[in-house]
Amino acid sequence: MRLVLVTRRGCHLCDQALAHLRALGHEPLLADVDADGHLHDLYDWRVPVVLVNDEVVAEGKITLEQLEKAVGTGAG
């Protein structure tokens, strides 16, 4: 499973999503929406965005329950 968190500096919702993913035992790849023009075009105001195998599984205000359902638990 390829797990990516699209984030930006200073985004408290992004920090929260990362904490939730880590609490579930995952360490996602981090992608800065402001450092990549393509990501910016796709997700600018949608961050945080969680992608599993390049498909959006969660975005915006993300709960632990959403992520547990979308990615499960275990080492990522």
PDB file of N, CA, C and O in Angstrom:
ATOM      1  N   MET A   1       0.853  -1.178   0.000  1.00  0.00           N
ATOM      2  CA  MET A   1       0.000   0.000   0.000  1.00  0.00           C
ATOM      3  C   MET A   1       0.898   1.240   0.000  1.00  0.00           C
ATOM      4  O   MET A   1       1.802   1.360   0.826  1.00  0.00           O
ATOM      5  N   ARG A   2       0.645   2.140  -0.915  1.00  0.00           N
ATOM      6  CA  ARG A   2       1.368   3.417  -0.957  1.00  0.00           C
ATOM      7  C   ARG A   2       0.482   4.468  -0.291  1.00  0.00           C
ATOM      8  O   ARG A   2      -0.584   4.810  -0.802  1.00  0.00           O
ATOM      9  N   LEU A   3       0.935   4.973   0.851  1.00  0.00           N
ATOM     10  CA  LEU A   3       0.166   5.920   1.653  1.00  0.00           C
ATOM     11  C   LEU A   3       0.843   7.280   1.621  1.00  0.00           C
ATOM     12  O   LEU A   3       2.000   7.415   2.020  1.00  0.00           O
ATOM     13  N   VAL A   4       0.118   8.290   1.146  1.00  0.00           N
ATOM     14  CA  VAL A   4       0.656   9.648   1.025  1.00  0.00           C
ATOM     15  C   VAL A   4      -0.277  10.610   1.742  1.00  0.00           C
ATOM     16  O   VAL A   4      -1.498  10.518   1.618  1.00  0.00           O
ATOM     17  N   LEU A   5       0.309  11.530   2.490  1.00  0.00           N
ATOM     18  CA  LEU A   5      -0.435  12.624   3.102  1.00  0.00           C
ATOM     19  C   LEU A   5      -0.014  13.910   2.414  1.00  0.00           C
ATOM     20  O   LEU A   5       1.137  14.335   2.514  1.00  0.00           O
ATOM     21  N   VAL A   6      -0.962  14.524   1.713  1.00  0.00           N
ATOM     22  CA  VAL A   6      -0.708  15.815   1.078  1.00  0.00           C
ATOM     23  C   VAL A   6      -0.967  16.875   2.142  1.00  0.00           C
ATOM     24  O   VAL A   6      -2.054  16.933   2.718  1.00  0.00           O
ATOM     25  N   THR A   7       0.018  17.698   2.396  1.00  0.00           N
ATOM     26  CA  THR A   7       0.004  18.601   3.535  1.00  0.00           C
ATOM     27  C   THR A   7       0.580  19.953   3.147  1.00  0.00           C
ATOM     28  O   THR A   7       1.015  20.152   2.013  1.00  0.00           O
ATOM     29  N   ARG A   8       0.580  20.877   4.096  1.00  0.00           N
ATOM     30  CA  ARG A   8       1.294  22.149   3.917  1.00  0.00           C
ATOM     31  C   ARG A   8       1.761  22.635   5.283  1.00  0.00           C
ATOM     32  O   ARG A   8       1.174  22.311   6.315  1.00  0.00           O
ATOM     33  N   ARG A   9       2.808  23.402   5.259  1.00  0.00           N
ATOM     34  CA  ARG A   9       3.387  23.953   6.485  1.00  0.00           C
ATOM     35  C   ARG A   9       2.358  24.834   7.198  1.00  0.00           C
ATOM     36  O   ARG A   9       1.674  25.642   6.570  1.00  0.00           O
ATOM     37  N   GLY A  10       2.265  24.667   8.500  1.00  0.00           N
ATOM     38  CA  GLY A  10       1.383  25.497   9.314  1.00  0.00           C
ATOM     39  C   GLY A  10      -0.071  25.069   9.311  1.00  0.00           C
ATOM     40  O   GLY A  10      -0.920  25.788   9.840  1.00  0.00           O
ATOM     41  N   CYS A  11      -0.380  23.932   8.737  1.00  0.00           N
ATOM     42  CA  CYS A  11      -1.758  23.434   8.651  1.00  0.00           C
ATOM     43  C   CYS A  11      -2.052  22.537   9.857  1.00  0.00           C
ATOM     44  O   CYS A  11      -1.537  21.423   9.943  1.00  0.00           O
ATOM     45  N   HIS A  12      -2.876  23.023  10.782  1.00  0.00           N
ATOM     46  CA  HIS A  12      -3.158  22.230  11.977  1.00  0.00           C
ATOM     47  C   HIS A  12      -3.959  20.970  11.653  1.00  0.00           C
ATOM     48  O   HIS A  12      -3.790  19.951  12.323  1.00  0.00           O
ATOM     49  N   LEU A  13      -4.816  21.017  10.651  1.00  0.00           N
ATOM     50  CA  LEU A  13      -5.550  19.813  10.259  1.00  0.00           C
ATOM     51  C   LEU A  13      -4.610  18.764   9.668  1.00  0.00           C
ATOM     52  O   LEU A  13      -4.824  17.563   9.832  1.00  0.00           O
ATOM     53  N   CYS A  14      -3.574  19.227   8.984  1.00  0.00           N
ATOM     54  CA  CYS A  14      -2.566  18.318   8.433  1.00  0.00           C
ATOM     55  C   CYS A  14      -1.792  17.639   9.559  1.00  0.00           C
ATOM     56  O   CYS A  14      -1.549  16.433   9.518  1.00  0.00           O
ATOM     57  N   ASP A  15      -1.410  18.422  10.560  1.00  0.00           N
ATOM     58  CA  ASP A  15      -0.701  17.873  11.719  1.00  0.00           C
ATOM     59  C   ASP A  15      -1.564  16.827  12.428  1.00  0.00           C
ATOM     60  O   ASP A  15      -1.070  15.786  12.861  1.00  0.00           O
ATOM     61  N   GLN A  16      -2.842  17.120  12.536  1.00  0.00           N
ATOM     62  CA  GLN A  16      -3.774  16.198  13.190  1.00  0.00           C
ATOM     63  C   GLN A  16      -3.918  14.903  12.376  1.00  0.00           C
ATOM     64  O   GLN A  16      -3.920  13.811  12.944  1.00  0.00           O
ATOM     65  N   ALA A  17      -4.038  15.027  11.055  1.00  0.00           N
ATOM     66  CA  ALA A  17      -4.151  13.840  10.205  1.00  0.00           C
ATOM     67  C   ALA A  17      -2.899  12.970  10.323  1.00  0.00           C
ATOM     68  O   ALA A  17      -2.997  11.744  10.388  1.00  0.00           O
ATOM     69  N   LEU A  18      -1.725  13.600  10.352  1.00  0.00           N
ATOM     70  CA  LEU A  18      -0.478  12.854  10.502  1.00  0.00           C
ATOM     71  C   LEU A  18      -0.448  12.139  11.848  1.00  0.00           C
ATOM     72  O   LEU A  18      -0.040  10.980  11.923  1.00  0.00           O
ATOM     73  N   ALA A  19      -0.868  12.806  12.893  1.00  0.00           N
ATOM     74  CA  ALA A  19      -0.909  12.184  14.222  1.00  0.00           C
ATOM     75  C   ALA A  19      -1.857  10.984  14.228  1.00  0.00           C
ATOM     76  O   ALA A  19      -1.548   9.952  14.823  1.00  0.00           O
ATOM     77  N   HIS A  20      -2.994  11.115  13.578  1.00  0.00           N
ATOM     78  CA  HIS A  20      -3.949   9.999  13.493  1.00  0.00           C
ATOM     79  C   HIS A  20      -3.335   8.814  12.751  1.00  0.00           C
ATOM     80  O   HIS A  20      -3.443   7.671  13.195  1.00  0.00           O
ATOM     81  N   LEU A  21      -2.688   9.096  11.614  1.00  0.00           N
ATOM     82  CA  LEU A  21      -2.064   8.014  10.845  1.00  0.00           C
ATOM     83  C   LEU A  21      -0.990   7.307  11.673  1.00  0.00           C
ATOM     84  O   LEU A  21      -0.896   6.080  11.665  1.00  0.00           O
ATOM     85  N   ARG A  22      -0.195   8.084  12.375  1.00  0.00           N
ATOM     86  CA  ARG A  22       0.850   7.493  13.212  1.00  0.00           C
ATOM     87  C   ARG A  22       0.244   6.684  14.352  1.00  0.00           C
ATOM     88  O   ARG A  22       0.772   5.632  14.712  1.00  0.00           O
ATOM     89  N   ALA A  23      -0.860   7.166  14.925  1.00  0.00           N
ATOM     90  CA  ALA A  23      -1.534   6.430  15.994  1.00  0.00           C
ATOM     91  C   ALA A  23      -2.047   5.081  15.500  1.00  0.00           C
ATOM     92  O   ALA A  23      -2.176   4.138  16.280  1.00  0.00           O
ATOM     93  N   LEU A  24      -2.336   4.991  14.215  1.00  0.00           N
ATOM     94  CA  LEU A  24      -2.792   3.737  13.620  1.00  0.00           C
ATOM     95  C   LEU A  24      -1.626   2.856  13.163  1.00  0.00           C
ATOM     96  O   LEU A  24      -1.835   1.760  12.642  1.00  0.00           O
ATOM     97  N   GLY A  25      -0.403   3.340  13.361  1.00  0.00           N
ATOM     98  CA  GLY A  25       0.761   2.544  13.028  1.00  0.00           C
ATOM     99  C   GLY A  25       1.290   2.757  11.625  1.00  0.00           C
ATOM    100  O   GLY A  25       2.039   1.924  11.113  1.00  0.00           O
ATOM    101  N   HIS A  26       0.914   3.855  10.999  1.00  0.00           N
ATOM    102  CA  HIS A  26       1.361   4.164   9.642  1.00  0.00           C
ATOM    103  C   HIS A  26       2.303   5.367   9.633  1.00  0.00           C
ATOM    104  O   HIS A  26       2.145   6.301  10.420  1.00  0.00           O
ATOM    105  N   GLU A  27       3.269   5.331   8.746  1.00  0.00           N
ATOM    106  CA  GLU A  27       4.156   6.476   8.522  1.00  0.00           C
ATOM    107  C   GLU A  27       4.038   6.824   7.037  1.00  0.00           C
ATOM    108  O   GLU A  27       4.729   6.239   6.202  1.00  0.00           O
ATOM    109  N   PRO A  28       3.159   7.782   6.708  1.00  0.00           N
ATOM    110  CA  PRO A  28       2.911   8.101   5.306  1.00  0.00           C
ATOM    111  C   PRO A  28       4.065   8.888   4.685  1.00  0.00           C
ATOM    112  O   PRO A  28       4.852   9.526   5.384  1.00  0.00           O
ATOM    113  N   LEU A  29       4.140   8.826   3.388  1.00  0.00           N
ATOM    114  CA  LEU A  29       5.004   9.750   2.657  1.00  0.00           C
ATOM    115  C   LEU A  29       4.330  11.104   2.747  1.00  0.00           C
ATOM    116  O   LEU A  29       3.108  11.194   2.631  1.00  0.00           O
ATOM    117  N   LEU A  30       5.107  12.162   2.951  1.00  0.00           N
ATOM    118  CA  LEU A  30       4.546  13.511   3.045  1.00  0.00           C
ATOM    119  C   LEU A  30       4.801  14.245   1.737  1.00  0.00           C
ATOM    120  O   LEU A  30       5.915  14.235   1.213  1.00  0.00           O
ATOM    121  N   ALA A  31       3.761  14.880   1.217  1.00  0.00           N
ATOM    122  CA  ALA A  31       3.863  15.645  -0.022  1.00  0.00           C
ATOM    123  C   ALA A  31       3.378  17.063   0.250  1.00  0.00           C
ATOM    124  O   ALA A  31       2.223  17.268   0.622  1.00  0.00           O
ATOM    125  N   ASP A  32       4.258  18.035   0.067  1.00  0.00           N
ATOM    126  CA  ASP A  32       3.935  19.440   0.316  1.00  0.00           C
ATOM    127  C   ASP A  32       3.173  20.010  -0.879  1.00  0.00           C
ATOM    128  O   ASP A  32       3.716  20.124  -1.978  1.00  0.00           O
ATOM    129  N   VAL A  33       1.916  20.364  -0.650  1.00  0.00           N
ATOM    130  CA  VAL A  33       1.059  20.867  -1.718  1.00  0.00           C
ATOM    131  C   VAL A  33       1.599  22.163  -2.328  1.00  0.00           C
ATOM    132  O   VAL A  33       1.327  22.462  -3.491  1.00  0.00           O
ATOM    133  N   ASP A  34       2.357  22.927  -1.550  1.00  0.00           N
ATOM    134  CA  ASP A  34       2.875  24.206  -2.033  1.00  0.00           C
ATOM    135  C   ASP A  34       4.205  24.066  -2.778  1.00  0.00           C
ATOM    136  O   ASP A  34       4.684  25.031  -3.375  1.00  0.00           O
ATOM    137  N   ALA A  35       4.803  22.873  -2.745  1.00  0.00           N
ATOM    138  CA  ALA A  35       6.081  22.655  -3.405  1.00  0.00           C
ATOM    139  C   ALA A  35       5.934  21.926  -4.739  1.00  0.00           C
ATOM    140  O   ALA A  35       6.921  21.712  -5.443  1.00  0.00           O
ATOM    141  N   ASP A  36       4.720  21.548  -5.085  1.00  0.00           N
ATOM    142  CA  ASP A  36       4.478  20.774  -6.300  1.00  0.00           C
ATOM    143  C   ASP A  36       3.280  21.374  -7.028  1.00  0.00           C
ATOM    144  O   ASP A  36       2.154  21.324  -6.534  1.00  0.00           O
ATOM    145  N   GLY A  37       3.529  21.938  -8.196  1.00  0.00           N
ATOM    146  CA  GLY A  37       2.469  22.610  -8.953  1.00  0.00           C
ATOM    147  C   GLY A  37       1.285  21.721  -9.266  1.00  0.00           C
ATOM    148  O   GLY A  37       0.138  22.164  -9.198  1.00  0.00           O
ATOM    149  N   HIS A  38       1.551  20.467  -9.607  1.00  0.00           N
ATOM    150  CA  HIS A  38       0.457  19.541  -9.933  1.00  0.00           C
ATOM    151  C   HIS A  38      -0.404  19.268  -8.702  1.00  0.00           C
ATOM    152  O   HIS A  38      -1.632  19.318  -8.767  1.00  0.00           O
ATOM    153  N   LEU A  39       0.263  18.976  -7.568  1.00  0.00           N
ATOM    154  CA  LEU A  39      -0.495  18.763  -6.324  1.00  0.00           C
ATOM    155  C   LEU A  39      -1.270  20.009  -5.935  1.00  0.00           C
ATOM    156  O   LEU A  39      -2.409  19.918  -5.477  1.00  0.00           O
ATOM    157  N   HIS A  40      -0.659  21.169  -6.115  1.00  0.00           N
ATOM    158  CA  HIS A  40      -1.325  22.430  -5.787  1.00  0.00           C
ATOM    159  C   HIS A  40      -2.594  22.599  -6.613  1.00  0.00           C
ATOM    160  O   HIS A  40      -3.637  22.989  -6.088  1.00  0.00           O
ATOM    161  N   ASP A  41      -2.500  22.304  -7.900  1.00  0.00           N
ATOM    162  CA  ASP A  41      -3.675  22.408  -8.772  1.00  0.00           C
ATOM    163  C   ASP A  41      -4.789  21.471  -8.333  1.00  0.00           C
ATOM    164  O   ASP A  41      -5.967  21.824  -8.401  1.00  0.00           O
ATOM    165  N   LEU A  42      -4.419  20.282  -7.885  1.00  0.00           N
ATOM    166  CA  LEU A  42      -5.419  19.287  -7.501  1.00  0.00           C
ATOM    167  C   LEU A  42      -5.995  19.495  -6.107  1.00  0.00           C
ATOM    168  O   LEU A  42      -7.199  19.335  -5.905  1.00  0.00           O
ATOM    169  N   TYR A  43      -5.144  19.851  -5.138  1.00  0.00           N
ATOM    170  CA  TYR A  43      -5.543  19.753  -3.729  1.00  0.00           C
ATOM    171  C   TYR A  43      -5.381  21.021  -2.904  1.00  0.00           C
ATOM    172  O   TYR A  43      -5.515  20.958  -1.682  1.00  0.00           O
ATOM    173  N   ASP A  44      -5.101  22.165  -3.510  1.00  0.00           N
ATOM    174  CA  ASP A  44      -4.766  23.385  -2.776  1.00  0.00           C
ATOM    175  C   ASP A  44      -5.616  23.602  -1.526  1.00  0.00           C
ATOM    176  O   ASP A  44      -5.077  23.618  -0.420  1.00  0.00           O
ATOM    177  N   TRP A  45      -6.894  23.764  -1.670  1.00  0.00           N
ATOM    178  CA  TRP A  45      -7.751  24.080  -0.524  1.00  0.00           C
ATOM    179  C   TRP A  45      -8.395  22.848   0.088  1.00  0.00           C
ATOM    180  O   TRP A  45      -9.273  22.960   0.945  1.00  0.00           O
ATOM    181  N   ARG A  46      -7.958  21.666  -0.353  1.00  0.00           N
ATOM    182  CA  ARG A  46      -8.532  20.419   0.162  1.00  0.00           C
ATOM    183  C   ARG A  46      -7.663  19.788   1.242  1.00  0.00           C
ATOM    184  O   ARG A  46      -8.095  18.825   1.876  1.00  0.00           O
ATOM    185  N   VAL A  47      -6.447  20.297   1.478  1.00  0.00           N
ATOM    186  CA  VAL A  47      -5.531  19.663   2.430  1.00  0.00           C
ATOM    187  C   VAL A  47      -6.099  19.669   3.838  1.00  0.00           C
ATOM    188  O   VAL A  47      -6.829  20.587   4.213  1.00  0.00           O
ATOM    189  N   PRO A  48      -5.773  18.669   4.605  1.00  0.00           N
ATOM    190  CA  PRO A  48      -4.966  17.513   4.253  1.00  0.00           C
ATOM    191  C   PRO A  48      -5.745  16.548   3.356  1.00  0.00           C
ATOM    192  O   PRO A  48      -6.973  16.475   3.398  1.00  0.00           O
ATOM    193  N   VAL A  49      -4.989  15.819   2.553  1.00  0.00           N
ATOM    194  CA  VAL A  49      -5.571  14.795   1.694  1.00  0.00           C
ATOM    195  C   VAL A  49      -4.760  13.520   1.902  1.00  0.00           C
ATOM    196  O   VAL A  49      -3.532  13.535   1.832  1.00  0.00           O
ATOM    197  N   VAL A  50      -5.458  12.425   2.156  1.00  0.00           N
ATOM    198  CA  VAL A  50      -4.814  11.130   2.308  1.00  0.00           C
ATOM    199  C   VAL A  50      -5.069  10.325   1.041  1.00  0.00           C
ATOM    200  O   VAL A  50      -6.209  10.137   0.617  1.00  0.00           O
ATOM    201  N   LEU A  51      -3.974   9.855   0.450  1.00  0.00           N
ATOM    202  CA  LEU A  51      -4.051   9.049  -0.763  1.00  0.00           C
ATOM    203  C   LEU A  51      -3.560   7.639  -0.463  1.00  0.00           C
ATOM    204  O   LEU A  51      -2.522   7.456   0.173  1.00  0.00           O
ATOM    205  N   VAL A  52      -4.305   6.659  -0.919  1.00  0.00           N
ATOM    206  CA  VAL A  52      -3.874   5.268  -0.865  1.00  0.00           C
ATOM    207  C   VAL A  52      -3.782   4.793  -2.303  1.00  0.00           C
ATOM    208  O   VAL A  52      -4.772   4.770  -3.034  1.00  0.00           O
ATOM    209  N   ASN A  53      -2.572   4.413  -2.693  1.00  0.00           N
ATOM    210  CA  ASN A  53      -2.335   3.988  -4.079  1.00  0.00           C
ATOM    211  C   ASN A  53      -2.897   5.014  -5.071  1.00  0.00           C
ATOM    212  O   ASN A  53      -3.545   4.658  -6.055  1.00  0.00           O
ATOM    213  N   ASP A  54      -2.631   6.298  -4.786  1.00  0.00           N
ATOM    214  CA  ASP A  54      -3.000   7.443  -5.628  1.00  0.00           C
ATOM    215  C   ASP A  54      -4.501   7.738  -5.687  1.00  0.00           C
ATOM    216  O   ASP A  54      -4.942   8.500  -6.547  1.00  0.00           O
ATOM    217  N   GLU A  55      -5.282   7.152  -4.797  1.00  0.00           N
ATOM    218  CA  GLU A  55      -6.714   7.455  -4.723  1.00  0.00           C
ATOM    219  C   GLU A  55      -7.008   8.166  -3.408  1.00  0.00           C
ATOM    220  O   GLU A  55      -6.525   7.760  -2.352  1.00  0.00           O
ATOM    221  N   VAL A  56      -7.810   9.239  -3.481  1.00  0.00           N
ATOM    222  CA  VAL A  56      -8.184   9.993  -2.284  1.00  0.00           C
ATOM    223  C   VAL A  56      -9.100   9.124  -1.420  1.00  0.00           C
ATOM    224  O   VAL A  56     -10.122   8.619  -1.885  1.00  0.00           O
ATOM    225  N   VAL A  57      -8.710   8.962  -0.147  1.00  0.00           N
ATOM    226  CA  VAL A  57      -9.550   8.216   0.793  1.00  0.00           C
ATOM    227  C   VAL A  57     -10.072   9.108   1.917  1.00  0.00           C
ATOM    228  O   VAL A  57     -11.006   8.727   2.622  1.00  0.00           O
ATOM    229  N   ALA A  58      -9.482  10.287   2.089  1.00  0.00           N
ATOM    230  CA  ALA A  58      -9.942  11.228   3.114  1.00  0.00           C
ATOM    231  C   ALA A  58      -9.350  12.598   2.814  1.00  0.00           C
ATOM    232  O   ALA A  58      -8.260  12.709   2.252  1.00  0.00           O
ATOM    233  N   GLU A  59     -10.091  13.649   3.202  1.00  0.00           N
ATOM    234  CA  GLU A  59      -9.588  15.010   3.025  1.00  0.00           C
ATOM    235  C   GLU A  59     -10.284  15.953   3.988  1.00  0.00           C
ATOM    236  O   GLU A  59     -11.338  15.643   4.543  1.00  0.00           O
ATOM    237  N   GLY A  60      -9.670  17.108   4.169  1.00  0.00           N
ATOM    238  CA  GLY A  60     -10.253  18.125   5.052  1.00  0.00           C
ATOM    239  C   GLY A  60     -10.088  17.756   6.509  1.00  0.00           C
ATOM    240  O   GLY A  60      -9.015  17.322   6.927  1.00  0.00           O
ATOM    241  N   LYS A  61     -11.136  17.924   7.279  1.00  0.00           N
ATOM    242  CA  LYS A  61     -11.090  17.582   8.703  1.00  0.00           C
ATOM    243  C   LYS A  61     -11.279  16.075   8.831  1.00  0.00           C
ATOM    244  O   LYS A  61     -12.391  15.557   8.734  1.00  0.00           O
ATOM    245  N   ILE A  62     -10.177  15.399   9.046  1.00  0.00           N
ATOM    246  CA  ILE A  62     -10.139  13.938   9.010  1.00  0.00           C
ATOM    247  C   ILE A  62     -10.156  13.390  10.428  1.00  0.00           C
ATOM    248  O   ILE A  62      -9.399  13.842  11.287  1.00  0.00           O
ATOM    249  N   THR A  63     -11.025  12.414  10.667  1.00  0.00           N
ATOM    250  CA  THR A  63     -11.101  11.799  11.994  1.00  0.00           C
ATOM    251  C   THR A  63     -10.310  10.490  12.030  1.00  0.00           C
ATOM    252  O   THR A  63     -10.031   9.878  10.998  1.00  0.00           O
ATOM    253  N   LEU A  64      -9.965  10.091  13.229  1.00  0.00           N
ATOM    254  CA  LEU A  64      -9.284   8.822  13.433  1.00  0.00           C
ATOM    255  C   LEU A  64     -10.148   7.677  12.900  1.00  0.00           C
ATOM    256  O   LEU A  64      -9.635   6.737  12.293  1.00  0.00           O
ATOM    257  N   GLU A  65     -11.441   7.761  13.126  1.00  0.00           N
ATOM    258  CA  GLU A  65     -12.353   6.712  12.685  1.00  0.00           C
ATOM    259  C   GLU A  65     -12.367   6.593  11.156  1.00  0.00           C
ATOM    260  O   GLU A  65     -12.379   5.483  10.623  1.00  0.00           O
ATOM    261  N   GLN A  66     -12.365   7.721  10.456  1.00  0.00           N
ATOM    262  CA  GLN A  66     -12.307   7.697   8.992  1.00  0.00           C
ATOM    263  C   GLN A  66     -11.049   6.974   8.516  1.00  0.00           C
ATOM    264  O   GLN A  66     -11.100   6.124   7.627  1.00  0.00           O
ATOM    265  N   LEU A  67      -9.930   7.329   9.122  1.00  0.00           N
ATOM    266  CA  LEU A  67      -8.670   6.744   8.694  1.00  0.00           C
ATOM    267  C   LEU A  67      -8.590   5.263   9.044  1.00  0.00           C
ATOM    268  O   LEU A  67      -8.057   4.471   8.267  1.00  0.00           O
ATOM    269  N   GLU A  68      -9.108   4.890  10.189  1.00  0.00           N
ATOM    270  CA  GLU A  68      -9.076   3.471  10.548  1.00  0.00           C
ATOM    271  C   GLU A  68      -9.868   2.659   9.533  1.00  0.00           C
ATOM    272  O   GLU A  68      -9.457   1.561   9.157  1.00  0.00           O
ATOM    273  N   LYS A  69     -10.983   3.184   9.094  1.00  0.00           N
ATOM    274  CA  LYS A  69     -11.796   2.509   8.089  1.00  0.00           C
ATOM    275  C   LYS A  69     -11.092   2.483   6.724  1.00  0.00           C
ATOM    276  O   LYS A  69     -11.157   1.487   6.004  1.00  0.00           O
ATOM    277  N   ALA A  70     -10.417   3.595   6.378  1.00  0.00           N
ATOM    278  CA  ALA A  70      -9.811   3.723   5.059  1.00  0.00           C
ATOM    279  C   ALA A  70      -8.476   2.988   4.927  1.00  0.00           C
ATOM    280  O   ALA A  70      -8.197   2.407   3.878  1.00  0.00           O
ATOM    281  N   VAL A  71      -7.647   3.005   5.974  1.00  0.00           N
ATOM    282  CA  VAL A  71      -6.298   2.439   5.868  1.00  0.00           C
ATOM    283  C   VAL A  71      -6.010   1.328   6.865  1.00  0.00           C
ATOM    284  O   VAL A  71      -4.998   0.638   6.747  1.00  0.00           O
ATOM    285  N   GLY A  72      -6.885   1.147   7.842  1.00  0.00           N
ATOM    286  CA  GLY A  72      -6.654   0.106   8.828  1.00  0.00           C
ATOM    287  C   GLY A  72      -5.514   0.429   9.766  1.00  0.00           C
ATOM    288  O   GLY A  72      -5.074   1.574   9.869  1.00  0.00           O
ATOM    289  N   THR A  73      -5.042  -0.598  10.447  1.00  0.00           N
ATOM    290  CA  THR A  73      -3.933  -0.438  11.382  1.00  0.00           C
ATOM    291  C   THR A  73      -2.759  -1.285  10.916  1.00  0.00           C
ATOM    292  O   THR A  73      -2.908  -2.191  10.097  1.00  0.00           O
ATOM    293  N   GLY A  74      -1.610  -0.972  11.449  1.00  0.00           N
ATOM    294  CA  GLY A  74      -0.422  -1.749  11.119  1.00  0.00           C
ATOM    295  C   GLY A  74       0.691  -0.873  10.606  1.00  0.00           C
ATOM    296  O   GLY A  74       0.514   0.324  10.381  1.00  0.00           O
ATOM    297  N   ALA A  75       1.831  -1.482  10.427  1.00  0.00           N
ATOM    298  CA  ALA A  75       2.993  -0.731   9.947  1.00  0.00           C
ATOM    299  C   ALA A  75       2.757  -0.313   8.514  1.00  0.00           C
ATOM    300  O   ALA A  75       2.377  -1.127   7.672  1.00  0.00           O
ATOM    301  N   GLY A  76       2.987   0.974   8.237  1.00  0.00           N
ATOM    302  CA  GLY A  76       2.796   1.496   6.892  1.00  0.00           C
ATOM    303  C   GLY A  76       4.077   1.746   6.305  1.00  0.00           C
ATOM    304  O   GLY A  76       4.155   2.195   5.161  1.00  0.00           O
TER     305      GLY A  76
END
